[in-house]
């Protein structure tokens, strides 16, 4: 892991008043990613907390947004750990927290069955309609916040959101020790997913294209292979975490009749595609996105997953543009921003 | 329904011996559909019965095969009712039967869990590796045959296969009176599926493009609408029975978050496609193909579904080429072949 020191980074020379009104932020605006040191500091509304960001993670979705995905404009970032500076809830004040990213209306039919993360009116931190965490501060609905146990370092806590997305699979479909499971994709999400699936005792194989990444899986006791070595092998469950539109096609080829595909890949790109094999083999494709934070926090606290080796570099927020460049390089895993 | 009379049809002037060796058949060969009156009569092998075909139905899959789908060559036809003329099983002899179309190996892991219709070594009547039912005779594994109750006419029994495919949905996923269900597609399969789903008491809407076809749904007490009137309405379950690659896209647009799509459409055609909404809304797509015959036979016998109005025309086998022309015309529903 490379730690980019703050040394040499110009301190913003604001007076106290200005300091209270403005902050540093990494903003996607007019189709460009820019670093601002005079972005308005957000004001929490009723039910919201003001969170001072300690650390935030750059996710592939952030990279996709800077390529035009989802048409978002504002402060990027949805993976973070921070400290609550303002809240009407005393049990949150001054506490270290992570936050679920979907800000739901609380009233619609989705919200009423506990699926606020599918609320059609929702805003999503740094993704849709609400500024995110690549800033000194962000506001978050208090109900989205979860306390972080003392034994979880910032560098681990910041993985809570993507780890919850990995855990979502187990909330959606049962995985048992009798299942042959294939994880496609040796990127960050594939690494988290494979570690989560390993906790079920299933017969697990992770495949990818990068031997040095697959070596990490092996270090966690997960069997690996190269995509090109799969042959005609079929699995009960195949997880597509490739981030490529080709991933689903590969998943379909390697799922046994009546088997399940967990689809994690979201890409804007459209590719010519036939679903005939899904019908003929009666496959089930389960789209899987954000997950609940408690199981992820518990896994981090209980050291059930290994996080450290996923961090490629830590940059100060003011070097966010460099951090994005780094995150886009092949072979780079998680790049973190420190505030 | 148009009944094309046999009058004027030239009787084949075979002697007795030749009559025993050859038969009439509708054959897809060298990329052409041809009528033969000297096709070799099939000989049952051990475990097979010889079935004299009484009536057979032309399915969209047959039409697709004549457009090159699945690369099949041989006698077409997989929807049939017939009489067993030869069998080592005395309980089948001279009985009226229908037959499941997948001829499985009986030994592989699929077969051992009762999923012979997914056996990777399977042949499929009139679709893959085995001659079908658009002929005077076909051979069928005895274990595939089911007796037809006396109160089920040939014209109803011949619908057993597509009706079983409709019933398959209920074998794969629960449908309850609390579910809002949308059936996309007002063709034959959509009609059978809607009738099957109606038996669950779910809140059902069938939509299509053809007012005259939708009127049939209404006559069965099923609420209908035009595709163009759907607006932004969302459903718990959406069945794609459109037969068009556009169908899945429409289904995705009208399925609520965490809802289910039942995919019945098999088309060879590939279209540019993004699955992002499946992930974002965590939809489940369930591919659905052939079903078990017993529930379909019971429904036919118990008059739970209306079949008569689905028959557009009945042709003698020798006019099979005309029958195919008819089946390809817009607005035409089921075309049957009588032997």
Boltz contact constraints between the chains, C-beta under 6 A:
constraints:
  - contact:
      token1: [A, 110]
      token2: [B, 257]
      max_distance: 6.0
  - contact:
      token1: [A, 118]
      token2: [B, 257]
      max_distance: 6.0
  - contact:
      token1: [A, 257]
      token2: [B, 118]
      max_distance: 6.0
  - contact:
      token1: [A, 263]
      token2: [B, 279]
      max_distance: 6.0
  - contact:
      token1: [A, 266]
      token2: [B, 276]
      max_distance: 6.0
  - contact:
      token1: [A, 266]
      token2: [B, 279]
      max_distance: 6.0
  - contact:
      token1: [A, 270]
      token2: [B, 272]
      max_distance: 6.0
  - contact:
      token1: [A, 270]
      token2: [B, 273]
      max_distance: 6.0
  - contact:
      token1: [A, 270]
      token2: [B, 274]
      max_distance: 6.0
  - contact:
      token1: [A, 272]
      token2: [B, 270]
      max_distance: 6.0
  - contact:
      token1: [A, 272]
      token2: [B, 272]
      max_distance: 6.0
  - contact:
      token1: [A, 273]
      token2: [B, 270]
      max_distance: 6.0
  - contact:
      token1: [A, 273]
      token2: [B, 273]
      max_distance: 6.0
  - contact:
      token1: [A, 274]
      token2: [B, 270]
      max_distance: 6.0
  - contact:
      token1: [A, 276]
      token2: [B, 266]
      max_distance: 6.0
  - contact:
      token1: [A, 278]
      token2: [B, 287]
      max_distance: 6.0
  - contact:
      token1: [A, 279]
      token2: [B, 263]
      max_distance: 6.0
  - contact:
      token1: [A, 279]
      token2: [B, 266]
      max_distance: 6.0
  - contact:
      token1: [A, 279]
      token2: [B, 287]
      max_distance: 6.0
  - contact:
      token1: [A, 279]
      token2: [B, 289]
      max_distance: 6.0
  - contact:
      token1: [A, 280]
      token2: [B, 289]
      max_distance: 6.0
  - contact:
      token1: [A, 282]
      token2: [B, 287]
      max_distance: 6.0
  - contact:
      token1: [A, 282]
      token2: [B, 289]
      max_distance: 6.0
  - contact:
      token1: [A, 283]
      token2: [B, 287]
      max_distance: 6.0
  - contact:
      token1: [A, 284]
      token2: [B, 286]
      max_distance: 6.0
  - contact:
      token1: [A, 285]
      token2: [B, 285]
      max_distance: 6.0
  - contact:
      token1: [A, 286]
      token2: [B, 284]
      max_distance: 6.0
  - contact:
      token1: [A, 287]
      token2: [B, 278]
      max_distance: 6.0
  - contact:
      token1: [A, 287]
      token2: [B, 279]
      max_distance: 6.0
  - contact:
      token1: [A, 287]
      token2: [B, 282]
      max_distance: 6.0
  - contact:
      token1: [A, 287]
      token2: [B, 283]
      max_distance: 6.0
  - contact:
      token1: [A, 289]
      token2: [B, 279]
      max_distance: 6.0
  - contact:
      token1: [A, 289]
      token2: [B, 280]
      max_distance: 6.0
  - contact:
      token1: [A, 289]
      token2: [B, 282]
      max_distance: 6.0
